[in-house]
Amino acid sequence: MAVRFLDKYAKGFYSDEEYSRVKELLVPADAKLRAESDVNEYKGWYGLPFDYDKEELEEIKRVAAKIQKDSDILLVIGIGGSYLGARAAIEFLKSQHYNAMKKDTPEIYFVGNSFSPDDFADIVSLCEGKDISVNVISKSGSTTESAIAFRFVRHLMLQKYTDAEIKERIFVTTDCKKGALKNFADRERLKTFVIPDDVGGRFSVLTAVGLLPIAVCGADIDEILAGAADMKRRMEAQGIDNEAYRYAVLRNVFYSQEKFIEILVSYEPSFRSMAEWWKQLFGESEGKGGKGIFPAAVTFSTDLHSLGQYIQDGKRCLFETVVKQTEVKNELYVPPNAVDIDGLGFLAGKKLSSVNSKALMGTLLAHTDGGVPNLVIEYDKRDERNLGELIYFFFLAVAVSGYMLGVNPFDQPGVEAYKRNMFALLGKDGYSELREELDKKLSELGH
């Protein structure tokens, strides 16, 4: 049992009556999650740890080995769920410094997730004089950020490789039947992997979307899927009172108390990108219809010297979920000084992991004393099995939490608003009326 949920530090912040009242919403939420339908409800992730394409998994591993052999750099082109999960997994399993470390696997850079010319130019400069492969990930192929990045990357490759060589270096993850990217891949006869029709982007890390880049870094993707399967099996054995559901219930209890901000706390810098993935998973799943808990994240003890003051003493509209790692890969011991110049001689010889652990406990007690409920999710160590369990734990929790909140956790209607405005301002056909309206607003604002 690698991943565990603890609620003992939040006991004084809610009553049994509050918990029971909110828990009543759990039974229909669970039934809704398990219900089968002829309509695509994007719940394909639910059975994925057992029901995945075994042949495709072997092909992912084969292509990953080819990329490792052929390339110094893998460029992953995608935005949102098309890159956050893979990046989170790579940094969790290897390091946030993965690209700078000595290794036998390619550097991996993620592009197509912004419009910043400076950022893209920086990555292009890193590719100079190196062999590259590309994994472009998009359901439609028309997502603006990623499509523009793919144009630039193809232009870069055309200057470096022959057409035949390019076909051996571009790998496409997209829809199985339709879309601009699928059509392009078929026309160019590129190797493709499938984004399942019934798995939304933020739930796609356990598909080819996440597994191909993760495999390139040398991780064992079989073990990641096995960890997710372990979590699914264990949660089903626990029934309606399973730990992922208890986490969901307590989130909604605090939300009913007008604590509408959840801060995910980790004490490992390697967890930063996992927190970014978590923010999309929960924010995009719950934030709709004027409802939802706002997901934020911090890394302690670093952020105790910036946001710690607000968390300790600010408006009591938040709660924390602490993600705690119980084992370390590399233990270090605090060295002694001949002269105790910093007053920390009492720490000489102590494990640095022990200092980190005491910082966690001291902070947790201080914040709960300051009126901030704390939930705790423990995992053993940074390996594939623990990663798979964590991913599936959060999948289950956000699904039922969204249903309990009264929203569809698998759609994202709000993300289209900025796209319509952007297309209009850029002069895309069919948006002329909206462009006139927006130009008028901008003119009134002095633009």
N, C-alpha and C positions, 0 to 999 in steps of 0.2 A: 504494500500500500504506500505508494510514493507521495501522493498528493492528499492533504488532509485540510478540512475546514474547521476552524475554532471560533466559537462565539462567546467564550467566557469573559472576554474583556468588554463586552457590550451588554452584559446582563442587567446592569443598573439603569439602562437607558430606555427600557420599554417594559410594559407589563405583560403578564400572561394573556390578559384580555385583548390587548393590541395584537399580540402575535396570533392568537386564535382567530381574530376577526380577519386579518389579512390572509392567514393560511386557508381560509375558506375559498379564496380565489384560486388556490393551487390545484384543486381537483379538476375543475373544468379546464384550466390551463394545460395540465398534463394530458387530459383527454384530447384536447385540440392538437397538441403536439404529436400524439400517437395516431390520430385519425388519418386514414387513407382517403384520398380523393382523386377523382378523374382530372381535376384541375391542377395545374402545376403550382404548388404552393411553396416551392423552393426549400423543401425539407429533405433534399437528397443527402445532405451531410449527416442526417440522423443515423442512417444505417451504414455509412461509408466505411467505418473501421473494419467491417466484415465484408460488405458488399462492394468491392472495388474491382476494377479490371486488372486481373493478375498479369495478363500479357502486356498491357500498357505499362504496368509498373516495371516489368523486366526491360521494356524498351526505353523507359526513362533512365534506368541504370546504365544501359548500353550507350545511350547518347551522352549521358553525363561523363562516362569514361572517355568517349571520343573528344568531348570538349576539354577535358583535363589533359589529354594527350596533344591536342592541336593548338591550344590557346594559352596565352599568358593572362588574358583578361576575358571575362564574360560580362557583357553588357545586358542587363535585364531591363527591358522597356515596358513600363506599366505604371498605373496609378491606383491608389486606394488598395482594394483587396488584391489587385494584380501584382503588388510588390511588398506590401507591409508585412504579410505573414512570412514570406521567404526571408526578408531582411531580419525580422525579429528572430526567426529560428537560427539563422547563421550566426548572429551576434550572441544569442543565448548559448549555443552549443560550442562555438569557437571563441570569439571575443569581439568586443566592439572595435578592437584593433586588428581584426582579421586580415585586412588587406596589407597591413604593414609588417605582418609576422612572416618569419621564414617558414615555408611550407612547400609541398609538392603539388598543390592545387592552385588553380588560377585565382587572381584577384577578381572580385565581383563588385561591380558598380551598378547602381540603380538610377536610371534616367527616365525621362518622360513623365515625371511627377510634378513638374512645375513649368513655368514659361520663362524662367530666369536664363538669359543668355550667358551671364557670368558663370553660373553653376555648370551649364552644359559645356562651355568652353574649357573650364577647369578639367572636366572629365575627359574631353577630347585630348587635351594636352597630356594626360596620363597614359593615353593609348599610343602616343607617338613611339614608333620603333618597336611596337609589340604586336603580336598576333592576337586577333580578337575573334570571338564568337558572339552571337546575339541570340537572346531569347525574347521575342516580342510577344506580349501577352495582352489580349483584348478580346472581349466577346464579340464586339462589332467590328473593330478595326477603325472606327471613326471617332473614338475618344480623342479630343483635340490635343491635349498635352502629349499623349503617347504617339499619336499619328504624326505630329510635327517632329518629335524626337526620332521616329523611325525614318522619316525623310532625311534628316541630317545624317543619321548613322549609315543609311544606304549610300548616300553621297560619299561619305568617308570611305566606305568599303569599295566602292567603284573605282576610287583612285588608287586602291592598294591591291585589289584582287581581281582575277578574271571572273567572268560570269559563272564558270564551272566551279571555281573555288568558293564563290559567294554562296552557291547553293549548298555547299558542305558546311557553311558557317552560320547560316540563319535558321533558327528553329522557332516555329510558330505555335503558340498555344491559343486556341480560339474556339469558336462554335463548330460543331461537327458538320453543319449543313449550310449555313448561310452567313452573310456579312461581308464587308469589304475586305477584311483581312483573310477570311477563308477563301474568297475568290482569288485574291492575289497569290496566296500560297499554292492553290491548285494550278494557277496559270504558270507560276514559276517552278512548280514541282518541288516545293520545299517540304521538309519533314515537319509534320504537324502533330500536336497533341490536343486533346479535347477538354474544353471547359464544359462540364456536364450541364445540361439544360436546367436541372432542378437544384443546382447549387449556386447561390448568390456569391458575389465577389468576396465579401467579408467572411464568408464561411468556406472559402475555396483553398485554404492552405494545405489541406490533406488531399488535394487533387494534383494533377500535373502542374497547375498554376504555381503552387509552392514547392512541390516535390522535386522538380527538375533543378531549379537553382540550388535548393538545399543539398541535393545529391552531388552537385558539382563541388561543393565545399568539402566533400569527403564524409558527410554525415550518413548514418545508416537509416535510410528512410523506411525500411521494414520495421525497425524498432520504434520509430515514431508512430506508425500505424498500429503496432502492437500495444503501445502505451495508450493510445486512444481507445482501442478495443478493451483494454483492461478497465479503463474508466467507465466505459459504457456498461460493461458486464457488472461492475461493482455497484454502480448507481441503480441499475435495474434490480439487483439483488436486495438493495436497501429499500426499494419501493418508494412511496410518496414522501418518506422522511429522509431521503438521501441528502448528502451534504451539498450538492449543487443546488438543489431545491431550497434547502434551508438558507443558503446564501441569498437566493432570489427573494425569499419571503422577507428576510431581514432588511434587504435593500428597500423593499416596498413599505415595510414598517417605518423606516426612517423617512422615506419620502412622504408618508402620511403625516409625519411630524414636521413637515416643511423643511426637512434637510434635503435639499434638491441638488447638492453637489457631492459626488463621490470622488475621493482622491485615492488613486492606487499608489501605494507606497512600496518601493523596493529599496534594499540596501546594497544592491549589486548593480554597478554601471552596465554590466552586460545585459541587464533586463530593460534598459531604456527603450529599445525598439519593440520589445514585447509590450511595453506600456502604450506605445504608439498604436500598435495593432489592436490592443484592448480598447483604446479610445474610439477607434473606428467601429469596432464590433458593437460596443454598447451605445455609442452616440448615434450611429446610423440606424440601429435596430429600435431604439426607444424614443428618440427625439422627434416626435411628430404629433400633429393634432393639438399643439399647445401643451404637450405633456413631456415627461421624461426627466431622468436624473442626468445632470451634466457630468460627463466623465473627464476628470483631470488626473494628472500624474506627477509625482515627484520622485527624485532619487535622494535618499538620505544616506549619510549625514550631510551631503553636499547642500541640499536645498533647505536644510535647517538653518543655514546662514543667510537665507533670502526669504523664503515663504514661511519658515518656521514661526516667525512672530505672528503672522496672520492666523495660522492654524491654531496656535496656542491661545491667542487672545482676541481674535477677530469675531465677526458675526457668526453666531452658532447655526449656520445654515448648511453644515457639511458633516460628513462622516468619512472615516478612512478604512480602506481595505489594505492591510499590510501583507505583502507577499514575502514570505520568509524562507530563505535557503538554509538548510540545516547542516550541509557538508560542503567543504571547499575542495577544489582541485589541488591547490598548492598552498600549504601552510607556511606562514612566516611568523617569526618571533621578534618582538620588539627588542632592539639591541640596547646594551647599556652605554652610558657615557661615563668617562672618568670623573667628570664634574657634572653634577646635576643642574645644568644651566637652565633647563626648562621646567623644573619642578615635577617632572614626570618619571623620576627614578623608580617610583613604585610600580611602574608598568614594565620595567626591564625583565625580559625573559617570558613575558606573557604572550600567548598566541594572539596574532592580529585578528583572527576570526572571533576570539573571545571579546576583544575590544568592540568589534562590530556588533556582536550579539548583545553586549551590555548597553551599547548605544541604542539599539533597537528597544530593549526592554525599558530603559530609562525614558525614552521618548514616548513609548506607548503609555506608560503610567502617567507621564506629565500631561499628555494630550487628553487622556480619559479624565484625569483630575480637572482639566480645563474645560470639560464639557463636550468632548468630541468622542462619539462612539467609535470603537475600533473592532473590525473584523479581521481575522487572520487566516491566510491560506498558506500552508506549509508545503514545500516540496523538498525532496532529499538533496538532489544535486543537479548540476547542469549536464544532463545526458538526454539521449533521444527518448527513452522511456518516460522520464519525467515530463519532457516537453509535450509528448503526445497526450499524456494525462491532463496537463494544464489546459491545452487547447480544447479538448473535449469537455472538460469541466466548465469552461467559460461558455462554450457553445450551448450546453444544456441550460446553464443558469440564465443566459440572456434570452433564450427562447421562451422559457416559462415566465420570466420576469416581464417581458414585453406583453405577453398574453394577459398576465395579471393586471398590467397597467391599462389594458383595454386598447392596445394598438397591434397592428400587424408587424411583428418583428422582422419580417423578411422582405419588406419593400422599402423604398426610399424616394417618395414622391418629391421631397423638397430639394433634391440635388439638381433638378432641371431648371430652377429659377435663374441661377447665375448664368447657366449656359445660354438660355434664351437672350438675356441681356448682352452677353459677350458676343454672340453671333450677330445680333442686331448692330452693335457698335462697330464690329469688324466689317459690316457690309455684306453679309451672307444673303443670297437670294431668298425672298419670301419673308424678310423681316423689316421691310421698309417702313411700315407704319409704326412698329415698335421703336425703330431707330429714331424716327422723328420725335416721338414722345420722350425718349431718353435724352436725345440731344437738347430738347427744350429744358428738361430738368437740370441737366448739367450746365446749360447756359445760365440758368437762374442761380446756380451755385457758384458761378464765376469760372467755369472751366471752358 
